[in-house]
């Protein structure tokens, strides 16, 4: 079974969905290949590092509304063992981060890099729009930070990210995480592991019948 996951690094539901997917995959008896694909919730530039709370308050009609959203997703993330520290999180354009994930994929470390970036953004207060900061995250999982920085300072990997973004548009993906299974079944949202597992089993049954 092939699962293509469209997600964004700064999307808390994507991190929750990733953790739940990992649990479902571990429980499922069949063979599953998971590939993470790039999506940007906001492709706009972020000219200077700003606290995510400040940005979200402006976007969603005030600090009170933003705090409600933060509290809700933080409590759900905690049930999955994930720490969301929105007091430290920095708003960032994620195009370069997605390029770094694509670079790590060539070294068979895609999921590890995505996880490290999510930890850095949500728990570490790292500005993942900064190329040196991204290179340091690569170093944290044992990859060469100098090679990572050289990659990021070039245009390498940009085409791969743009391909992912274009395919998301073609598929009509407007929210993430979105899981596309075997190229024809879509599951949206950070579904519970049991829900994902049931979907896997149903798809496996259907494919066996075809």
C-alpha positions as CSV (number, residue, x, y, z in Angstrom):
1,X,0.0,0.0,0.0
2,X,1.3,3.4,-1.0
3,X,0.4,6.5,1.1
4,X,1.2,10.0,-0.1
5,X,0.8,12.5,2.7
6,X,0.4,16.2,1.9
7,X,1.3,18.3,4.9
8,X,3.0,21.5,6.1
9,X,5.7,21.8,8.7
10,X,3.9,24.5,10.6
11,X,0.5,22.8,10.7
12,X,-0.1,21.3,14.1
13,X,-2.7,19.0,12.9
14,X,-0.2,17.6,10.4
15,X,2.1,16.7,13.2
16,X,-0.8,15.1,15.1
17,X,-1.8,13.3,11.9
18,X,1.7,12.1,11.3
19,X,1.9,10.5,14.8
20,X,-1.5,8.9,14.4
21,X,-0.5,7.6,10.9
22,X,2.6,6.0,12.4
23,X,0.5,4.2,15.0
24,X,-1.9,2.9,12.4
25,X,0.9,1.8,10.1
26,X,2.5,-0.1,13.0
27,X,-0.7,-1.9,13.7
28,X,-1.6,-2.7,10.1
29,X,-0.5,-6.2,9.0
30,X,0.3,-5.3,5.4
31,X,3.2,-3.5,3.8
32,X,2.9,0.3,3.6
33,X,5.2,2.9,2.0
34,X,4.7,6.4,3.3
35,X,5.9,9.5,1.4
36,X,5.5,13.0,2.7
37,X,4.6,15.7,0.1
38,X,4.9,19.5,0.4
39,X,2.0,21.8,1.0
40,X,2.0,25.4,2.1
41,X,-0.9,26.7,4.3
42,X,0.4,30.2,3.5
43,X,2.9,30.7,0.7
44,X,3.3,34.4,1.5
45,X,6.6,35.8,2.5
46,X,7.5,36.3,6.1
47,X,10.0,39.3,5.9
48,X,11.0,39.1,9.6
49,X,10.6,36.5,12.3
50,X,7.4,37.2,14.3
51,X,5.8,35.2,17.2
52,X,3.2,32.9,15.8
53,X,0.7,34.2,18.4
54,X,1.0,37.7,17.0
55,X,0.5,36.5,13.4
56,X,-2.5,34.2,14.2
57,X,-4.2,36.9,16.4
58,X,-4.1,39.3,13.4
59,X,-5.3,36.5,11.0
60,X,-8.2,35.1,13.1
61,X,-9.7,38.2,14.6
62,X,-7.9,38.8,17.9
63,X,-5.8,37.2,20.6
64,X,-8.8,35.6,22.4
65,X,-9.9,33.6,19.4
66,X,-6.3,32.6,18.6
67,X,-5.7,31.5,22.2
68,X,-8.8,29.3,22.0
69,X,-7.4,27.6,18.9
70,X,-4.0,27.2,20.4
71,X,-5.4,25.6,23.6
72,X,-7.6,23.2,21.7
73,X,-4.9,21.8,19.4
74,X,-2.3,21.8,22.2
75,X,-4.5,19.6,24.4
76,X,-5.1,17.2,21.6
77,X,-1.4,17.1,20.7
78,X,-0.6,16.3,24.3
79,X,-2.7,13.1,24.1
80,X,-0.3,12.0,21.3
81,X,2.8,12.9,23.4
82,X,3.5,16.0,21.4
83,X,4.5,19.4,22.9
84,X,3.1,22.5,21.2
85,X,4.7,25.6,22.7
86,X,3.0,28.5,20.9
87,X,4.6,31.0,23.3
88,X,7.9,30.2,21.5
89,X,6.8,29.3,18.0
90,X,8.0,31.6,15.2
91,X,6.0,32.2,12.0
92,X,7.8,31.2,8.8
93,X,7.4,30.5,5.2
94,X,8.0,26.8,4.8
95,X,9.2,26.5,1.2
96,X,12.9,26.2,2.2
97,X,11.9,23.7,4.9
98,X,10.2,21.6,2.3
99,X,13.3,21.7,0.1
100,X,15.3,20.4,3.1
101,X,12.8,17.6,3.5
102,X,13.2,16.7,-0.2
103,X,17.0,16.8,0.3
104,X,16.8,14.4,3.3
105,X,14.5,12.1,1.3
106,X,17.4,11.5,-1.1
107,X,19.3,10.3,1.9
108,X,16.4,8.1,3.1
109,X,15.8,10.4,6.1
110,X,12.6,12.1,4.9
111,X,10.4,11.3,7.9
112,X,13.2,11.9,10.4
113,X,13.8,15.4,8.9
114,X,10.1,16.3,8.9
115,X,9.8,15.2,12.6
116,X,12.9,17.2,13.5
117,X,11.5,20.3,11.9
118,X,8.2,19.9,13.6
119,X,9.9,19.5,17.0
120,X,12.1,22.6,16.2
121,X,9.2,24.7,15.2
122,X,6.5,23.7,17.7
123,X,8.7,22.9,20.8
124,X,12.0,24.6,20.2
125,X,11.1,28.1,19.1
126,X,13.4,27.7,16.0
127,X,12.8,30.0,13.1
128,X,12.5,27.4,10.3
129,X,12.5,30.2,7.7
130,X,16.2,30.8,8.5
131,X,18.5,28.8,6.3
132,X,21.3,28.4,8.9
133,X,18.7,27.3,11.4
134,X,17.4,24.7,8.9
135,X,20.9,23.4,8.4
136,X,21.4,23.1,12.1
137,X,18.2,21.0,12.3
138,X,19.7,18.7,9.6
139,X,22.8,18.4,11.7
140,X,20.7,17.4,14.7
141,X,19.7,14.2,13.0
142,X,23.2,13.3,11.9
143,X,23.2,14.8,8.4
144,X,25.9,17.2,7.3
145,X,24.8,20.8,8.1
146,X,27.3,22.3,5.7
147,X,25.9,20.2,2.8
148,X,22.4,21.1,3.9
149,X,23.2,24.8,3.9
150,X,24.8,24.6,0.5
151,X,21.7,22.9,-0.8
152,X,19.4,25.5,0.7
153,X,21.5,28.4,-0.6
154,X,21.1,27.1,-4.1
155,X,17.9,26.5,-6.0
156,X,18.2,22.7,-5.7
157,X,15.0,21.0,-4.6
158,X,12.7,23.9,-5.6
159,X,11.3,22.0,-8.6
160,X,10.4,19.0,-6.4
161,X,8.5,21.2,-4.0
162,X,6.7,23.0,-6.8
163,X,5.7,19.7,-8.2
164,X,4.1,18.7,-4.9
165,X,2.3,22.0,-4.6
166,X,1.0,21.7,-8.2
167,X,-0.2,18.2,-7.7
168,X,-2.0,19.2,-4.5
169,X,-3.9,21.8,-6.6
170,X,-4.7,19.3,-9.3
171,X,-6.1,16.9,-6.7
172,X,-8.1,19.7,-5.1
173,X,-6.4,19.5,-1.8
174,X,-7.3,22.5,0.3
175,X,-6.6,21.3,3.8
176,X,-3.9,19.2,5.4
177,X,-3.1,16.6,6.4
178,X,-4.5,14.7,3.3
179,X,-3.6,11.1,2.8
180,X,-3.8,9.7,-0.7
181,X,-3.8,6.0,-0.7
182,X,-2.8,3.9,-3.8
183,X,-3.4,7.0,-5.9
184,X,-7.2,6.8,-5.7
185,X,-8.4,6.9,-2.1
186,X,-8.2,10.1,0.0
187,X,-8.5,10.5,3.7
188,X,-8.5,14.1,5.1
189,X,-7.6,15.4,8.5
190,X,-5.7,14.1,11.6
191,X,-7.9,11.0,11.9
192,X,-7.6,8.7,14.9
193,X,-5.4,5.6,14.4
194,X,-8.4,3.3,14.5
195,X,-10.1,5.3,11.7
196,X,-7.0,5.1,9.6
197,X,-6.5,1.4,10.3
198,X,-10.1,0.7,9.3
199,X,-9.6,2.7,6.0
200,X,-6.4,0.7,5.3
201,X,-8.2,-2.6,5.9
202,X,-11.2,-1.6,3.7
203,X,-8.9,-0.5,0.9
204,X,-6.9,-3.7,1.1
205,X,-10.1,-5.6,0.9
206,X,-11.3,-3.7,-2.2
207,X,-8.0,-4.0,-3.9
208,X,-7.9,-7.7,-3.3
209,X,-11.4,-8.0,-5.0
210,X,-10.4,-6.1,-8.1
